[in-house]
Amino acid sequence: MTPETGGDDASKTFSTASLGVAEETSIAPIASFDNIAALLGSIHTCRLCSAVIPSKVTRSIIPSWNAELVLMAQAPSEHGVRLSGVHWVDAHGNLRPLGGTYLESYLRRVGYSINPREQRLPRPYTTNVLQCWPGAGPKRDRPPGAVELSNCSKWWQSEVKLLKPKAVVLLGKPSAEAFIAACNLSASFNTLLESQGTVATFAGGSVPVFTVPHPTAPYKGPRGGRSEYYELAFAALNGHLHSSARNRGA
């Protein structure tokens, strides 16, 4: 068994138990997590795409997940979840710098955290439109191909259908465009940036989406830079989550 498919090198990853992660069974607070471990196992063993590099470990079940909020990014990075089993966390159990720390600052505004040391706030569920690392490109990771994204669409759609979130945050243009294509939305990435809370329908369900530039990528649009769009999206997301909470209590 090669290191890329979970061989001996996988033992070098940090122990998720030290971060409050259930290693064998789900103890997540909502019933829809009952089958998530099996789904994550199927995702990990998928080998439909020959040009991608599979993760070394299966994604971990996190007791502090609150799947009312789902984050959707492009693909696992080389040194993140594919080694640790936890999105935004490196193989040593640390929050990844740049993207992780930037995103964390906005998530805390809406009552969530991706910091593995956080003990109070719940963790949003994170997935990707491509479940394996695509490999390195000339400057950043290689952009996923259309067939790869199509192959992976069933996986993230199954996750979202199972979890039934109150909101999905699309992180970056590639993830937004893949989501748009799968949901047959008549919108573009730029349209979604200006229309926070657009409702997407797929797999027999619907969910509002909030869209931002990728937390590590430079961006410039009509409103300004990356931070202006994060301010807009997370203000709208905060209002939506509070409204959902009030409706549950009514």
N, C-alpha and C positions, 0 to 999 in steps of 0.2 A: 504494500500500500504506500503510495507516494505521500509526501508531506502535504501536497495541495488537496488531497482528499481525506485528510484527517488522520495521518499516520503519526509517527513518533514525535514529530515537531509540535503536534497539537498539545502535548503535555507541557510545553513551555508557556502556555497561556496562563493568565492569572486565575485563581480560584474564584468563581462567581459566588460561592457561598460566603466569602468575606464581605460581599457587597449586599447581602440580604437577598440573594437570588436563589430560588428553589431549583436544585439541580435535577430532580427526578420527576416531581409532580407539580402540577399547578396549584398554588394556593391563592390565586388572584381573587380580588374581591367581588367579581361578578360572574354569573353563571356561564356567560358566553365564552369564557376561557377554558371550559371543560375539554374542548376538542382542539385547542390551539396547538398543544404540544405535538399532536399527530400531524397537523398541517405543517408545522415548522420542520418536522422530520422529513416529510415528503418533499418540501422545498429544498432541503439540504442535499437530498440524494438525487435530485433531478439532474440529468445530463443531456438535455435536448440540444444545447448549444455547444459546439465544439471549440469555439474560439475564446470562450470565457474561462476564468480561473475560479473553481469552486472554493467556497469558504472552508477553512480548516476545522471549524467547529460548528455544531448546530446552534442556532440562536437560542438564547436562554429564556426561560420563563421568569418573569420579574414579578414578585409579589406586590410591588408598589405600583404596577400598571393601573392607569385609569384610562380605558380605551374609549371614553367619550371623546377624546382628542387623539387623532391619528396624524402623524407626520409622514409625508411621503417624499423621499429623495430619489436621486437618479439611480445610484448603485452603491454597494459597499465600497469603501476606500481600501487601499492596500493594507493599511495598518490599523484599521478600526474593528468593526463588528466581525469581519471574517476571521479575525484572530481571537477576539475576546468573547464573542457570542452576545455582546451587548452594544447596540448602536450608540455612537458618540463616545465610546470608551475604548482606550487602547489596551494592549495585551498586558499592561502592568496595572490596570484598574483605575487609570486616571482619565478625567474628562479631557477629550482631545482639544488642543488649542485651536485658535482661529475660529473655525466653524462652530465647534462645540461651545466655546465660551461666548461667542457672539449670540448664538441662538439661545443659550441659557439666559442671557440678560433679558430677552423679550418673553420667554416662557414664564419666567417668574412673575411677570406682570399679570398673567392670566391664571396664576395659581398652580403652575406645573414646574417640573425641574428634570433635567437630564444629567445632573451632577450625581455620580455614583455614591458620593458621600452624604447626599441629602437624606435626612431622616423624617422630615415633616411633610414635604410636598409630594404629591403623586407624580409618577413618571408617565408621559404620553407614550402610546404605542408607536413604534416607528417601523416602516417598511420601505421598500424600494420598488421602482418600476422595473428594474433589472436586479435579480436576486444574487448574482455573482459579480465579482470584480471583472470588469471588461479588459483590464490590463492597461499598461501605460501608453499614453499618446505622446506626441511631440512636446506638448507643454503641460497638459493635465492628463487625467485618465482618458483612455480612448472612448469616444462617444459610442453608445450602444447602437447596433444595427437594427433595422426595422423588423427583421425576422426574430432577432433576440427579444426585442420588446414585445412582439406578438406572442412568442412562446411564454414569456413571463406574465403576461396580462392575466392569465387565469389564476395565478398564485395570489397577486395582491388583491384581485377582485374577490377571491375566496376569503382572504383575511378580513377585508372590509365588510363583506356580507355576514361573516360570522360574528364580528365584533359590534356591528351596528353603531358606529360612532355618531356623536352629535355634530362633529366637524372634522374636516380633513384640511391640513395645511400642506400645500404643494410647494416644495422647496426647489426653486430654480426652473429655468425654461425647459430643459429636457424632460424633467418629471411632469411638468404641467402639460407639455405637448403630448406625451405618451398617455396621460390621463384623459386629455381632450379627445384623442383618437379612439381610445377604448370606450368612452362614454358617448361618442358621436355628438359632442357639444359643438354648437355653431359659435365658437369663440376662439380667440387667439390668446397667447400668453399675455400680450399687452392689454387685451380686453379684460382678462381676469384680474390683472393688477389694478385696474380701475373699477372693477365690479366685484368687490369683496363680498363673499357670501352667496355667490352664484350656486344654484342648486344643480347638482349633477345626478343623472339617473342611470343606473346600470344594474344588471343582475337582479332585477326585481325590486330594487330599493333605490333610495335617493339620499343625498347628503350635501350640505352646503360646503363649498370649498373656499379657502382663503389662500391667496397666492402671493409669494414673495420671491425675490431673487435668491439664488443660492447664497448661504451665509459666508462662503469663502470666495465668491466670484465678484469682481468689480462690476458695477452696473450704473448706467446713467439713463434716465428717462425723462419725460416731460415734467414730472414732479421734483426731480432732483436725483440724488444718489440712492444707494441701497437703503440707508437709514430712513429716508422719507417714506419708502414703500413698506418697510417693517412697521413704522409708526402707524401708517394707515391700516395695514392688515391686522395688527394686533389690537388696535383700538376696536375695530369691527368685530374681531373674534371675541374680545372680552365682553362686549355687549351681547353677542349671541350666546355665549356660555352662561352669562348671568340670566338672560331671558329663559334659557332652557331650564336652569335651576329653579327659577320662580314658577315656571309652568309645572314642574314636577311636584312642587310643594302646594300647588293650588288645590 
